[in-house]
Each structure stands twice: as structure tokens, then as C-alpha cells.
Amino acid sequence: MKYYIVAGEASGDLHASNLMREIRQRDKDADFRCWGGDLMQAQGGTIVKHYRDLAFMGFTEVLANIRTILNNIAFCKKDIMEWKPDVVILVDYPGFNLRIAEYVKAQGIKVFYYISPAIWAWKQSRVHKIKRSVDRMFTILPFEKEFYSRFQMDVDFVGHPLLDALAHSKENELSLTSDKPLIALLPGSRKQEIAHMLPLMLETSKAFPQYQFLVAGAPSLSPAYYETFLKGSDVKVVYGQTYGVLRKAYAALVTSGTATLETALFRVPEVVCYKGGKISYQIARRLVKVKYISLVNLIMDREVVKELIQDEFNAETLKAELTKITSNTTFREQQLKGLDELKEVLGGPGASARLAEQMIRYLNPVHA
């Protein structure tokens, strides 16, 4: 069977690659054509475009690159129609993928969507487009099934794939040159994020000489980019070892995104950080309908980890919050208890296997 998969970010590459591995175990004739990254390629996918050429962040950044985005959408539609897949599997990346879904569905090709757009946070009206354009939605957060049911849409909750990613991680053991406890810095995977987040994280590290700090570098970015920030600093950057860093971390400063959940699942106390462009932030603040920005707090529906957003993300508050999770035993233990509860809510590993089985059952109902 021919599977066309579109993943536009590093996290999508990770989760789609695990899905591809499970599909191949159940469909020996599986043929994958993909928009994604190195992990999907390693699972046998033919990569049409790499996600590093697709990632644009924030309202103003999207507007500045709108011509490139529209050209990519047009090319994706054309490539799908020329390849004629049995199914198109869209992984997160909603601004792009919902446009692809609408077109592909109109051409009579089956559309599966994996990892729901965060329409429960903003743009809830998108649910009507999803109902029209998607044959089956597969969700990874426990509360999403109930959300969709409010709009008379039945979806499949398969569990969170990060538990699989952790279980199948093959990263080498991280070697450290110091015996000092490790503080992990995860400033994001896009240049815009890193430029906003990393300088203040590095400045904060100077106030904690009793710890060693290490940046988990995004594999899609060059060492030269990080050197513009790290020049003159004792802080080092490592690539392709994010999980190795988290396994040894005593605490972490993490840019809001999937990394907040990854850090939590490694049971590492963290401070969640976010600062975007002023215009993009003001627009988002007026549109977003949720109390939290981190997946940890959203899933638990309470503040388990501290979120420092926009103006709150400053030298004084970041230092204070890092002090709490490293030196305040009561505060640290309270957060660790919340992280343990989070893992229970998400359930055990096996999301990718459950997802592959359900997809194949929907594609071959006669043999289910």
C-alpha cells in the first residue's frame, strides 16, 4: 500500500517515523513518500522536502514567508496527485496540513490526520473543516476525544507517542566532563525561538556556578548558528542527544513546545519559557482560549510546572524559578509528584502500534 505522509516539524518527523516502523511490521508492501526528516528517511521513506525548509514560527514570520508557503502547498498537492497514494497521513502542522486535507479529500483520496491541531486552544471553528476534510482523526491527548464529541465527531485516542519515542530511543550514553549536577537548556528547534530564548538562559547560567549547563542542539541547525550565542561562554552544545541530556539532567529550562512534555516524562523538574515577537504575542494572547501553554499543565489542567511567558521571562524570575526547582526540596518534590501523575494519565507505551493497527483496519475493513 502507498502511504503519503506530511510532517512539517522535528516532533512530527519523530512520531511519523515510529508510525512508519509499526506500519511496515504489518504491511510488508508499504511504500512511503514523505515530507519530513532524517528519522522518516531512516524508516524507508522517500523524502520530498525536509522539515527544516518548512518551519516558520509566529504570525509575522508566516506573513514574511507566505510566498514560499503557498508554493510548497501547491507543490505538495501536485506531488500527491502524481504519486496517487492509497492514503495521505497528515501529522500535526495544521496551517499547512489542513489545506492539503481539504484538497486531497476533494480528489477522492483517503485522509488520516495524526496529532490533532490544538483547535481546543484557538480557532475552534476549524473543527468544521476537519469534519469535512478528514476521514479519521487520531488524537494523542486524553481530553481531545471529549472535545471533538461536542461537535458530533468521533475520533480515536491512541495515547501519546512520546512514550514510544522514549522506549525506542537509541541515543548513545552522554559523557560529561564535570561531576557538577547538570542543568539542561532546551531553547527550541527554530532559529526564531532560539534567538528569543537562549541568550537569557545563558545569562541565567552565570548565577549557578555549582551546576554545569548544556544546550540540547536542534539537529536541523548548524553549530555555527549556536556559536553566535555561545561565544565566550562555558556552556556547550550537543547534537542528537536530547534524551541523553535529559536522562542526566537535574533540572531544565525549556522553551514551550513538545520538549516540555519530553522533559516531564524523563522526570526532570523544569521551568517552561516562552517569548515571541511582540506583534505575534499580542495577536496570540487575544486568540488563545486556554489557561496554560505547556503540554504538561494542559494535560493535568493545573500548574504542575511554572510557565514564564513574554515579560515574565526575565533574568530575575528565571533565576528565582530555577532556584526553586534545584534548591527548594519541598517545591521540587511537589513538582516531581505532579510529573509522576502526568505519566499515569498518558498511559503506557504502545501508541504507535495501536495507531498503525487502527489505520490498517480502516484501510482494509474486510480483513479487520
N, C-alpha and C positions, 0 to 999 in steps of 0.2 A: 504494500500500500504506500502511496506517496503522501508525505506529510510536509506541508509548508509551514514553517514556524517563524514568527516575528517577535524578537526580543530586542528592546532598544537600550538596555542598560546592563551594568555588570551583574546586578542581582538577577535579572531576567536570564542572562547567559547561564548563571549558576543553576537556577531552578529548571530551566528548559533542558539543560544537559542531563540532569538527573532523571527527568521525564523521558528523554530520548533513550537513556540506558535501560529503563524499565520497559519501554515500548519494544525495543529490539529483542528483549528476552521473550516477548510474547508474539512478536511479528517478525519472523526471520527474514521476510522480504521488505522490511521497512526501508524506505528511501527518503532521506531528509534534505530539504533545501531550506536555508535559514538566513535570517537577518539576526546576527548575534555576535558571538565572540569565540575566543580560543577554546573554551570548555565545550561548546557545542560542536566545534570542529573536531575536537578530540573524540567525540561520540559518533563521528562519521558524517556530520552534516557538511554540506557544501555551503560555504558562507558567501552570500551575495553582497552584503555590506556589513562592516564591523560596527558594533555599537559605539565605538569611540568617535565615529563620524556622525553620530545621530543625537548625542546628548546635549540638549540646550535647556538651560535652567532659568525659570522665572519669566514673568510677563515681558519685561523689556528685552531680555535676551532672545526670547522666541520671536518677537517682532523684528529684531535686528537680523534674524536669520530666516525670515519667513520664506524667501525665495528658495533657499536650499531645502527647507522642509517640504514645501509644495512640490518641488522637483523630485524629492525622494518618494513622496506619496504616489505621484504619477508613475514613477519607475516601478515601484512595488506592485501596483495594480497590473501594469503591463507584464511584469515578470511572472506573476501568478497565473495570468491567463495563458501565457505561452507555455508554462510548465504543466498546467492542468492537474493540480493535486486532487487527491480524494478528500482532503480536509485541510483547512487553514487553521492553525492553532496560534492564537494571539496571546502573548504573555505580558500582562500589565501594560505600561506605556500607552495610556489612554488617548492622549491628544492625537497620536498617530494611528493607533490600532483601531479606534472606533470608526475612523474614516475608512480604513481598509475593510472593516467588518461590513459596513453598510454597502460598499461596492461589491464585495465578494458574494454576499448573500443574494444580491440582486442578479448575480450571474449564475445562480443555482448551485454554488459550491457550499458545502457544509462548513459552518464556522463554530469553532470551540474557543472559548475565552478562559484563560487560566490566570488567576490572581485578579480579582475584581478591582476596577478603578475605585478610588476612595470617594464614591459618589455619596456615601453617607456623611462625608465631611463637607462637601460643597458640590454644587451642580447636580442636585438630586434629580433634576429633570432629565438627566442623561439616562435614567433607568428606562424611559420610554424608547429611546433609540436602541438600547441594549435588547429590550424585548423584541423589537422589530428585526434586529440585525444579527443576533447571536442565537445559534441553535441550542447551545448548552453552556452555562456559566459554572465554573468550578472555583469555589472560594476557599480561602485559607485562614480566615479569621472567624472565630465562633459566632460572633454576633451578626455576621453578614447574612446568614440564611434567614434569620428573623426579619432583617431589614428588607430583603427582597420580597418576602412573603406579604409585606404591607402593600406591595404593588402587584399582588397576584402572580408572582413569578417564582417558580420552583427552581432552586439551584442546588448544586452538590457541594457540601462541605467535605473536603478531603483531608483536612489537617494542615499544619504548617510545614512547608518543605525544608525550612532551616534545620529541623531536627534530623532530616535525612542528610543534609549537607554536612552537618557536624559528624554524623555517623560514618560518612564515606570520605571524609577529609583525609588526604594523603600527604599533607604537608610534612616536610622534614622537621625534626625537633629543632627548636630555636636555640642557638648558642648565645649566651650572654657573657660579656666580658667583665661584668661587675656583679658583686654579691648584693648590691642595694636592691630593695624591692622595686618592681617595675610599674611605671605608670604608662599606660598605652594612650597614644594620641591617634584618633581616627577622624581626620579633618574633612572627610568626604572623598568622592571619586571624580568630581568635576572641577575644572580649573576655577570656575567662579566661586564654588563652595570653599575651596582651599584658600583662595586669596582672602576671603572674608574671615575664615576661622583660624587658620594655622598661626598667623602672627601673634594673636593674643594667647593661644595655647602655649606657644614657645616662650612668650614673656612670662607667663604664669610659672613655667617650669623653673625659672631662676629663683623663685621663692621657696623651692623644695629641694635643697641640695642633698637631703638624706635619701632621695629617690633617684633612680635612673629613668629617663624618659625615652620612648621610642615611637617613631611615626610609622604606622602601617600604611605603606605607599600603595596607591592605586596602580594596578599593572598596566593600565592604558596610558599612563603619563610617564614622561621621561625623567630620569634622575636630574637632568639639567633644570627642569621646572622647579623641583623641590629645593635645589641648591640656591635659588634666588631668595628663599626664605631661611634656609639653614646656615647660610654663610656666617661664620663667626660663632656658631652655636655648638655646644657639646652634644646636642640631640642628633641622633642618627635616624636614617630611614631604611626600612627593609621592604622588599617587594615579594609578593606571592606568599607571604607568611602571616597574614592577618590572624588566622586561627592559632598559629603558633605563638604569636604575640599575646593573644587573649588567654591562652592556656596558662601563661606565666604571669599575667598581669595581676597586680594587687588592686588596682583601680584604673579608671579610664575616663578620658574626656572625649565625647563622641558627638559628631555632627548628626543632627536629626536625620533619620532615614532607616534603612534596613539594618545598618550597623548597630543601632541602639538595641535591637532585638537580639542580634548575634552576640553582643556583649553580655546581655542579660542571661542568655542560655548557657554561657560559659561561667555564669555565677560571679561576674565581676561587677562590683559596685561602680556606678558611673554617674557623671553629670552630663546631661544632654544639652547640646549647644546649637543655637541657630541664629544666624544674622544674614539677611539678604539685602539686595538693593532697596533703597528707601521706597521707591515707587512700587516695586513688586510687593514689598511687605505691606504697604498701606492698602493695596488692592486686595491682597490675600486676607488681611485682617477683617475686611468688610464682607468677604465671601464665605470664609470658612465657618462651619457650624458645629465644631467640636471643641471640647474643653482642653484637649491636650494635643501635642504634635508628635510625641514619641509613641511608637507602637506598644511599648511596654505599658504605658499609662492608659492608652486607648483600650487595650485588651482587658486590663484589670479594672477599668473605669474608676480609677483613683490614682493619686500621685504616689507612685512607688519610687520613681527616680525624679530628681529635680530637673526642671527644664528652665534654661536661661535663654530667653528669646529676645532678639533685637537689642534694645537699650539695656536690658538686664544682663546681657552678655558683655560684661566689662571686667576689668582687671580685679576690682575689689570683690565682686560677687563670685567670680570664678575661683579666686583664691580661697574665699570663705567656704564654698561648697566642696572644693577638693579637700580642704582641711577636715570637714565633717566626715566624709566617707573614708578617710585614711586614719584619722586620729580619734574621732568620737566613737568609742566602742558601741554605745547604745544605738546611735544613729546608723552605724554601719551594719549592725546585726538586724536592725529593723528593715533595712533595705534588702539584705540577703534573704530574710524571711519572705518578703514580697516576691523576690526573684524565684524562689522555690515554688511559691503558689502559682506563679505565671506558667512554669513548666507543666504543672499539673493540668492547668486549664487548656493548654495547647495539645495535650495528649502525647502519645509516644511517636516514635519514628514510623515510617511506612506511608507517608502522604504520597510520594511519587509512585509507589507501587499501586496504591488504591486509585490514583488518578489514571494511570495507564490502563488498568483493568476496566474502569468505567468508560474511558474513551473508546476502547476497542469494543466494549459491549454495545455502546451507542452506534458505532460504525458497522457492527456485524450483529444486529439484533437476532437474526435467525440462529446464530451459533452461541448466543449468550446462555 
